């Protein structure tokens, strides 16, 4: 008996909902290790624009935007170009730190994916911070910064490391402007842009922000989503399908930035333990935010390890295993009463988008291959 068009469509949607793609004339589910023919059929489903791809497996409340190539801004010209060039020099200048030993690039190195390759960074007096240095890829396209999302602009974000005692340790931010303004070439170039003899702090953070807005570049996934079907291998296309369906990654990682821009609790607060970090709560004071961290962009993921807010995962396969198991957890023996009881309850309440799943070794390898193409 032949299926009606409506019935066939329903079967396809149901299959996608459980993370299975129907391929081939017989509409069979993908094998655990797909044949070359099955992978060719799967690729056909992802050949057109993203709006035509099989729908992702989404849970109620997910803020999904269809995956798409990021449209890069034109390179700056004129005044903006001059400001970005100034920002690039300041980014590499240790004068911005109180000790004269640390520059922005000390923790955000171009050769290390605009991070520093460490689980957590070192700063003033070799003090170790609590969090991993976020990569600066795509920061010019975001509207919240730091792992807890406490800054709303790149200019505001720059003030954080400049004043933090564990980073550049400037007790008085006015000192930064004074040091930069005492350098003749800086003073002259800023004067040409601002019309003022004095260099002010907002001039400096504005230049740093202008430079950081130039750092993004096109990825292989951008090319694939933009119509270049050869930009991803068959295994990587399979990994894309796993990402969107069985693994459920698209519930939080979608759109051109591969992030929903929200904060989520994935069970890594280490509540009541040495590595405790309550994330967004430190910025808002709202107990409900305890244990929540901003969803990072996955762009250039293979270049930006180690991963998570505390850098505890050195490699991508470990992250996949972590999510397969449903994320982390707060131990019951860490329960506290009194003022910390609401924090404990919030920290142990994980995101509803965090649900365990099971991949085959081949699916896991395909998913990791796709993540490396982002």
C-alpha positions as CSV (number, residue, x, y, z in Angstrom):
1,X,0.0,0.0,0.0
2,X,1.4,3.4,-1.0
3,X,1.6,6.2,1.6
4,X,-0.2,9.4,0.9
5,X,1.9,12.5,0.7
6,X,0.7,13.6,4.1
7,X,1.3,10.3,5.7
8,X,4.8,10.1,4.2
9,X,5.6,13.5,5.6
10,X,4.3,12.5,9.0
11,X,6.6,9.4,9.0
12,X,9.6,11.5,8.1
13,X,8.9,14.0,10.9
14,X,8.4,11.3,13.4
15,X,11.7,9.7,12.4
16,X,13.6,13.0,12.7
17,X,12.0,13.6,16.1
18,X,13.7,10.5,17.5
19,X,17.0,11.3,15.8
20,X,16.7,9.0,12.8
21,X,16.8,9.9,9.2
22,X,14.9,8.0,6.6
23,X,16.9,7.5,3.5
24,X,16.8,5.7,0.2
25,X,13.8,4.5,-1.8
26,X,12.8,2.0,1.0
27,X,12.9,4.9,3.6
28,X,14.9,2.7,6.0
29,X,16.5,4.3,9.1
30,X,20.3,5.0,9.0
31,X,22.4,2.0,10.0
32,X,24.6,2.2,13.1
33,X,27.4,2.5,10.6
34,X,25.9,3.9,7.5
35,X,26.9,2.6,4.1
36,X,28.3,5.0,1.4
37,X,24.9,4.9,-0.2
38,X,23.0,5.9,2.9
39,X,25.5,8.8,3.5
40,X,24.9,10.0,-0.1
41,X,21.1,10.0,0.6
42,X,21.6,11.8,3.9
43,X,23.8,14.4,2.2
44,X,20.9,15.1,-0.3
45,X,18.8,16.1,2.7
46,X,21.4,18.7,3.6
47,X,22.2,20.0,0.1
48,X,19.8,22.9,0.0
49,X,19.6,26.0,2.2
50,X,19.4,25.3,6.0
51,X,15.6,26.1,6.0
52,X,15.1,23.0,3.9
53,X,17.2,20.7,6.2
54,X,15.4,18.0,8.4
55,X,14.0,19.7,11.4
56,X,16.1,19.4,14.6
57,X,14.9,17.5,17.7
58,X,13.8,20.3,20.0
59,X,12.5,20.3,23.5
60,X,9.8,22.6,24.8
61,X,11.0,26.1,25.4
62,X,14.1,25.9,23.2
63,X,15.0,29.2,21.5
64,X,16.1,27.8,18.2
65,X,17.2,29.8,15.2
66,X,18.0,27.9,12.0
67,X,21.7,27.4,11.5
68,X,23.2,29.7,8.9
69,X,26.5,31.1,7.7
70,X,27.6,34.2,9.6
71,X,27.5,37.2,7.5
72,X,30.8,39.0,8.2
73,X,30.9,42.8,8.4
74,X,33.0,44.6,5.7
75,X,36.5,45.4,6.8
76,X,36.6,48.8,8.5
77,X,37.6,51.8,6.5
78,X,38.8,55.3,7.2
79,X,38.4,56.4,10.9
80,X,37.2,52.9,12.0
81,X,40.2,51.3,10.4
82,X,42.6,53.7,12.1
83,X,40.8,53.1,15.4
84,X,41.0,49.3,15.0
85,X,44.7,49.6,14.2
86,X,45.3,51.5,17.4
87,X,43.3,48.9,19.2
88,X,45.5,46.1,17.8
89,X,48.6,47.8,19.1
90,X,47.0,48.5,22.5
91,X,45.9,44.8,22.7
92,X,49.5,43.8,22.5
93,X,50.9,46.5,24.9
94,X,51.7,45.5,28.5
95,X,51.3,49.2,29.5
96,X,47.7,48.4,30.0
97,X,48.5,46.4,33.1
98,X,49.6,47.9,36.4
99,X,52.8,45.8,36.5
100,X,53.7,46.4,32.8
101,X,54.0,42.7,32.4
102,X,50.6,41.7,30.9
103,X,48.8,42.6,27.7
104,X,45.4,41.5,26.5
105,X,47.1,39.1,24.2
106,X,48.7,37.3,27.2
107,X,45.4,35.6,27.7
108,X,44.0,36.0,24.2
109,X,46.6,34.8,21.8
110,X,45.8,34.6,18.1
111,X,47.9,31.4,17.7
112,X,45.9,29.8,20.5
113,X,42.4,30.5,19.1
114,X,42.3,33.9,20.8
115,X,42.5,32.1,24.2
116,X,45.6,31.0,26.1
117,X,45.3,27.2,25.9
118,X,45.1,26.9,29.7
119,X,42.2,25.6,31.8
120,X,42.2,28.9,33.8
121,X,44.4,31.9,33.2
122,X,47.2,33.5,35.2
123,X,47.5,37.2,35.7
124,X,49.0,39.8,38.0
125,X,51.6,38.3,40.4
126,X,51.0,34.9,38.8
127,X,47.5,34.8,40.4
128,X,45.4,32.1,38.9
129,X,41.8,33.0,37.9
130,X,38.8,30.8,38.3
131,X,37.7,30.7,34.7
132,X,38.8,29.8,31.3
133,X,39.8,32.7,29.0
134,X,37.0,32.8,26.4
135,X,38.0,32.9,22.8
136,X,37.6,36.2,21.0
137,X,36.2,34.7,17.8
138,X,32.8,36.1,17.1
139,X,32.8,38.5,20.0
140,X,32.0,41.4,17.7
141,X,28.7,39.7,16.9
142,X,27.6,39.0,20.5
143,X,25.6,41.1,23.0
144,X,26.7,39.6,26.3
145,X,30.2,38.9,27.5
146,X,32.1,36.9,30.2
147,X,30.9,33.4,31.2
148,X,28.3,35.0,33.4
149,X,27.1,37.5,30.8
150,X,27.6,40.5,33.1
151,X,28.8,42.9,30.4
152,X,26.6,44.1,27.6
153,X,29.2,45.6,25.2
154,X,32.8,45.0,24.2
155,X,33.6,48.4,25.7
156,X,32.1,47.4,29.0
157,X,33.8,44.0,28.9
158,X,37.3,45.6,28.5
159,X,36.9,47.3,31.9
160,X,36.7,44.0,33.6
161,X,40.2,42.6,33.0
162,X,41.7,46.1,33.3
163,X,40.5,46.5,36.9
164,X,40.5,42.9,38.1
165,X,43.1,42.3,40.8
166,X,43.9,38.9,39.4
167,X,44.3,40.1,35.8
168,X,45.7,43.6,35.0
169,X,45.2,44.9,38.5
170,X,44.7,48.6,37.8
171,X,43.4,49.9,41.1
172,X,42.6,53.3,39.4
173,X,41.5,53.0,35.8
174,X,42.5,56.6,35.2
175,X,46.1,55.4,35.5
176,X,45.6,53.4,32.3
177,X,44.7,56.5,30.3
178,X,47.5,58.4,31.8
179,X,50.1,55.8,30.9
180,X,48.8,55.5,27.3
181,X,48.5,59.2,26.9
182,X,52.2,59.7,28.0
183,X,53.3,57.8,24.9
184,X,53.7,60.4,22.1
185,X,52.6,58.3,19.1
186,X,49.5,57.1,20.9
187,X,48.6,60.6,22.0
188,X,49.0,62.0,18.5
189,X,47.0,59.2,16.8
190,X,44.2,59.5,19.3
191,X,44.2,63.3,18.9
192,X,43.8,62.9,15.2
193,X,40.7,60.7,15.8
194,X,39.1,62.6,18.7
195,X,40.3,66.2,18.3
196,X,41.4,66.2,22.0
197,X,44.9,66.3,23.4
198,X,44.1,64.1,26.3
199,X,43.6,60.3,25.9
200,X,40.6,59.2,27.9
201,X,39.7,55.7,29.1
202,X,36.7,55.4,26.8
203,X,39.0,56.1,23.9
204,X,41.2,53.1,24.8
205,X,38.3,50.7,25.4
206,X,36.7,51.9,22.2
207,X,39.9,51.1,20.2
208,X,40.2,47.7,21.8
209,X,36.5,47.0,20.9
210,X,37.0,48.2,17.3
211,X,40.0,45.8,16.9
212,X,38.1,42.8,18.4
213,X,35.2,43.4,16.0
214,X,37.6,42.5,13.1
215,X,38.7,39.0,14.4
216,X,36.0,36.8,13.0
217,X,36.6,34.8,9.8
218,X,34.6,32.4,7.6
219,X,34.5,28.7,8.6
220,X,34.0,25.5,6.6
221,X,30.5,25.2,8.0
222,X,29.8,28.7,6.8
223,X,30.7,27.6,3.3
224,X,28.6,24.5,3.6
225,X,25.5,26.3,4.9
226,X,26.1,28.9,2.2
227,X,25.8,26.3,-0.6
228,X,29.2,24.7,-1.0
229,X,28.2,21.1,-0.6
230,X,31.9,19.9,-0.8
231,X,32.9,21.9,2.3
232,X,32.0,19.0,4.6
233,X,32.8,15.3,4.2
234,X,30.1,12.6,4.4
235,X,31.1,11.9,8.0
236,X,30.8,15.5,8.9
237,X,27.4,15.8,7.3
238,X,26.4,12.7,9.3
239,X,27.8,14.5,12.4
240,X,25.7,17.6,11.6
241,X,22.6,15.4,11.5
242,X,23.5,13.8,14.9
243,X,24.1,17.3,16.3
244,X,20.6,18.4,15.2
245,X,18.7,15.2,16.1
246,X,19.9,12.4,18.4
247,X,22.3,14.5,20.4
248,X,20.0,17.4,20.8
249,X,22.8,20.0,20.6
250,X,20.6,22.4,18.6
251,X,18.4,23.1,21.6
252,X,21.1,25.5,22.9
253,X,23.5,25.9,19.9
254,X,21.8,27.3,16.9
255,X,21.7,30.3,14.6
256,X,24.8,31.8,12.8
257,X,26.7,32.1,16.2
258,X,25.7,28.5,17.2
259,X,24.5,29.8,20.6
260,X,21.1,30.8,21.9
261,X,22.6,33.7,23.9
262,X,21.1,32.3,27.1
263,X,22.5,31.0,30.3
264,X,22.0,27.4,31.4
265,X,22.9,25.2,34.3
266,X,24.7,22.1,33.0
267,X,25.7,20.8,36.4
268,X,29.3,22.2,36.6
269,X,29.0,24.6,39.5
270,X,30.9,22.2,41.8
271,X,28.7,23.5,44.6
272,X,30.4,23.2,48.1
273,X,33.7,22.0,46.6
274,X,37.0,23.5,45.9
275,X,36.1,24.5,42.3
276,X,32.8,26.0,43.3
277,X,31.6,28.7,40.8
278,X,28.0,29.8,40.8
279,X,28.2,31.5,37.5
280,X,25.5,34.0,36.7
281,X,24.5,34.3,40.4
282,X,27.7,36.3,41.0
283,X,26.5,38.9,38.5
284,X,22.8,39.1,39.5
285,X,22.6,38.1,43.1
286,X,19.5,36.1,42.2
287,X,19.7,32.6,43.8
288,X,17.8,31.1,40.8
289,X,20.9,31.9,38.6
290,X,23.2,29.7,40.8
291,X,25.2,27.4,38.5
292,X,24.1,29.0,35.2
293,X,26.6,30.0,32.6
294,X,26.3,31.6,29.2
295,X,26.0,29.3,26.2
296,X,29.3,29.8,24.3
297,X,29.5,30.1,20.5
298,X,30.8,26.9,18.9
299,X,32.5,28.8,16.0
300,X,36.1,27.7,15.6
301,X,35.6,25.1,18.3
302,X,38.6,23.0,17.4
303,X,40.9,25.9,18.0
304,X,39.6,27.1,21.3
305,X,40.2,24.4,23.9
306,X,40.2,23.5,26.7
307,X,36.5,23.8,27.2
308,X,33.8,24.9,29.7
309,X,34.0,27.8,32.0
310,X,36.7,26.2,34.1
311,X,38.5,24.5,31.2
312,X,38.1,21.0,32.7
313,X,37.7,19.3,29.3
314,X,40.9,19.2,27.2
315,X,39.3,17.5,24.2
316,X,36.0,17.4,22.3
317,X,35.3,13.7,22.8
318,X,35.2,14.2,26.5
319,X,32.5,16.9,26.1
320,X,30.4,14.7,24.0
321,X,30.6,11.9,26.7
322,X,29.7,14.5,29.3
323,X,26.5,15.5,27.5
324,X,25.6,11.9,26.7
325,X,25.5,11.3,30.4
326,X,23.2,14.2,31.0
327,X,25.7,16.7,32.2
328,X,27.1,17.1,35.7
329,X,25.5,17.0,39.1
330,X,25.6,18.6,42.5
331,X,26.3,15.9,45.1
332,X,23.7,15.4,47.8
333,X,26.3,15.4,50.5
334,X,26.9,19.1,49.7
335,X,23.4,20.1,50.8
336,X,23.4,23.2,53.0
337,X,20.8,24.9,55.1
338,X,20.4,28.6,56.0
339,X,21.2,31.3,53.5
340,X,22.9,28.9,51.1
341,X,20.0,26.5,50.9
342,X,18.4,28.3,47.9
343,X,21.7,28.3,46.1
344,X,22.1,24.6,46.6
345,X,18.6,23.9,45.3
346,X,19.2,26.1,42.3
347,X,22.6,24.7,41.5
348,X,21.3,21.1,41.5
349,X,18.4,22.1,39.2
350,X,19.8,21.5,35.7
351,X,18.6,22.9,32.4
352,X,15.6,21.0,31.0
353,X,17.4,20.9,27.7
354,X,20.0,18.6,29.3
355,X,18.8,15.1,28.6
356,X,21.0,12.0,28.4
357,X,21.3,10.1,25.1
358,X,23.4,7.2,23.8
359,X,25.6,7.4,20.7
360,X,27.3,4.5,19.0
361,X,31.1,4.9,18.6
362,X,30.7,5.7,14.9
363,X,28.0,8.4,15.7
364,X,30.2,9.9,18.4
365,X,33.2,10.0,16.0
366,X,30.9,11.7,13.3
367,X,29.7,14.3,15.8
368,X,33.2,15.1,16.9
369,X,34.3,15.4,13.2
370,X,31.4,17.9,12.6
371,X,32.3,19.9,15.7
372,X,35.9,20.3,14.3
373,X,34.5,21.7,11.1
374,X,32.7,24.6,12.9
